[in-house]
């Protein structure tokens, strides 16, 4: 199992910034590979379990990570913040994340969390630019369901 994180999660240069008197932490605040890009590259490079954990704060983030190839998604900051308040707050945060995941499943027609990874994904914007620059193929993500399979589902 590999835990994939990246830019969007905890910024260790910012952690250093709070103890660094020279200001280098701020200089590298946005340095790194975005988590989504790390995840797609990792999935295409290895055939083992992947946990996506960088910057996952909501159920939508977890669903996107699974759609991009993660087997699991790890959530830290919202749970840690809730844990400083009470166990009821932790339950509330986790319940919200689960509800958001259920909504994502409904909206993409997935009957289970694992089915999210079988749905077509279209990557646009800076994430697409990054992946194209790295030579990563995305057609295997955007064409998971064939047209014939979709017609069968819709029954034209």
Phi, psi and omega per residue, in radians:
X1 nan 2.342 3.121
X2 -2.025 2.339 3.046
X3 -1.712 2.017 -3.103
X4 -1.836 2.144 3.043
X5 -2.233 -3.027 3.113
X6 3.033 -2.906 3.110
X7 -1.022 2.195 -3.066
X8 2.193 -0.366 3.075
X9 -1.713 -2.603 3.128
X10 -1.119 2.228 3.094
X11 -1.635 1.824 -3.104
X12 -1.225 -0.384 3.040
X13 -1.203 -0.561 3.066
X14 -1.277 -0.589 3.040
X15 -1.050 -0.787 3.102
X16 -1.127 -0.606 -3.115
X17 -0.936 -0.658 -3.083
X18 -1.248 -0.271 3.072
X19 -2.032 -0.101 -3.077
X20 -1.602 2.188 -3.131
X21 -1.546 -0.173 -3.080
X22 -1.598 -0.251 3.096
X23 1.519 0.186 -3.132
X24 -1.182 -0.488 3.137
X25 -1.011 -0.782 3.119
X26 -1.148 -0.598 -3.130
X27 -1.050 -0.629 -3.073
X28 -1.887 0.344 -3.097
X29 -0.931 -0.741 -3.105
X30 -1.873 0.430 -3.126
X31 -1.447 2.389 3.017
X32 2.341 3.103 3.139
X33 -1.622 2.190 3.108
X34 -0.995 2.520 -3.073
X35 -0.955 -0.782 -3.121
X36 -1.040 -0.721 3.129
X37 -1.178 -0.752 3.091
X38 -1.016 -0.744 -3.100
X39 -1.128 -0.835 -3.138
X40 -1.099 -0.777 3.124
X41 -1.094 -0.763 -3.127
X42 -1.114 -0.767 -3.129
X43 -1.063 -0.649 -3.130
X44 -1.353 -0.287 -3.085
X45 -1.671 -0.457 -3.048
X46 -2.280 2.747 3.073
X47 -2.100 1.151 3.111
X48 -2.527 3.009 -3.137
X49 -1.138 2.492 3.141
X50 -2.248 2.317 2.993
X51 -1.884 2.200 3.048
X52 -1.717 2.203 -3.072
X53 -2.371 -0.109 -3.095
X54 -1.479 1.957 3.073
X55 1.431 0.187 3.105
X56 -1.409 1.967 -3.075
X57 -2.127 -0.378 -3.061
X58 -2.357 2.930 3.102
X59 -1.080 -0.581 3.108
X60 -1.110 -0.716 3.106
X61 -1.098 -0.734 3.133
X62 -1.121 -0.761 3.130
X63 -1.095 -0.742 3.109
X64 -1.093 -0.714 3.136
X65 -1.088 -0.741 3.129
X66 -1.172 -0.688 3.098
X67 -1.096 -0.556 -3.124
X68 -1.490 -0.081 3.049
X69 2.238 -0.074 3.100
X70 -1.294 2.586 3.036
X71 -1.537 -0.516 3.142
X72 -2.465 2.812 3.039
X73 -2.235 2.347 3.122
X74 -1.831 2.380 -3.135
X75 -2.099 2.207 -3.119
X76 -2.045 -1.121 -2.962
X77 -0.945 -0.880 -3.116
X78 -1.086 -0.613 -3.138
X79 -1.282 -0.714 3.116
X80 -1.126 -0.721 3.088
X81 -1.077 -0.763 3.138
X82 -1.125 -0.647 -3.104
X83 -1.145 -0.415 3.094
X84 -1.293 -0.227 -3.142
X85 -1.725 -1.055 -3.113
X86 -3.002 2.873 3.082
X87 -1.200 -0.507 3.098
X88 -1.144 -0.634 3.110
X89 -1.175 -0.655 3.076
X90 -1.083 -0.804 3.112
X91 -1.050 -0.714 3.131
X92 -1.095 -0.781 3.135
X93 -1.117 -0.810 -3.132
X94 -1.149 -0.644 3.086
X95 -1.103 -0.716 3.095
X96 -1.087 -0.773 3.141
X97 -1.083 -0.747 3.113
X98 -1.112 -0.765 3.110
X99 -1.067 -0.720 3.118
X100 -1.139 -0.673 3.086
X101 -1.097 -0.747 3.110
X102 -1.066 -0.719 3.106
X103 -1.089 -0.752 3.110
X104 -1.077 -0.741 3.121
X105 -1.047 -0.798 3.129
X106 -1.065 -0.831 -3.061
X107 -1.158 -0.481 3.115
X108 -1.800 0.123 3.059
X109 1.277 0.528 3.136
X110 -1.728 2.289 3.124
X111 -1.471 -0.207 3.124
X112 -2.638 2.902 3.125
X113 -1.063 -0.724 -3.113
X114 -1.128 -0.463 3.109
X115 -1.192 -0.390 3.102
X116 -1.004 -0.644 -3.104
X117 -1.239 -0.149 3.126
X118 -1.738 -0.097 -3.110
X119 -1.468 2.650 3.108
X120 -1.130 2.476 3.122
X121 -2.218 2.285 3.061
X122 -1.961 2.130 -3.105
X123 -1.832 2.209 -3.112
X124 -2.221 3.129 2.999
X125 1.173 -2.595 -3.051
X126 -1.134 -0.555 3.103
X127 -1.109 -0.788 3.107
X128 -1.097 -0.781 3.122
X129 -0.985 -0.793 -3.130
X130 -1.057 -0.886 -3.073
X131 -1.136 -0.683 3.086
X132 -1.098 -0.772 3.139
X133 -1.078 -0.526 3.133
X134 -1.523 -0.044 3.114
X135 1.358 0.426 -3.122
X136 -1.506 2.259 3.086
X137 -1.386 2.346 3.135
X138 -1.996 -0.091 -3.113
X139 -1.136 -0.455 3.090
X140 -1.263 -0.262 3.052
X141 -1.600 -0.670 -3.036
X142 -1.517 -0.116 -3.131
X143 -2.280 0.813 -3.130
X144 -1.271 -0.681 3.129
X145 -1.737 2.186 -3.134
X146 -1.310 2.765 3.107
X147 -1.031 -0.719 3.133
X148 -1.072 -0.713 3.129
X149 -1.138 -0.675 3.113
X150 -1.166 -0.735 3.103
X151 -1.065 -0.689 3.117
X152 -1.078 -0.710 3.122
X153 -1.152 -0.714 -3.073
X154 -1.464 -0.434 3.132
X155 1.107 1.032 3.077
X156 -1.198 nan nan
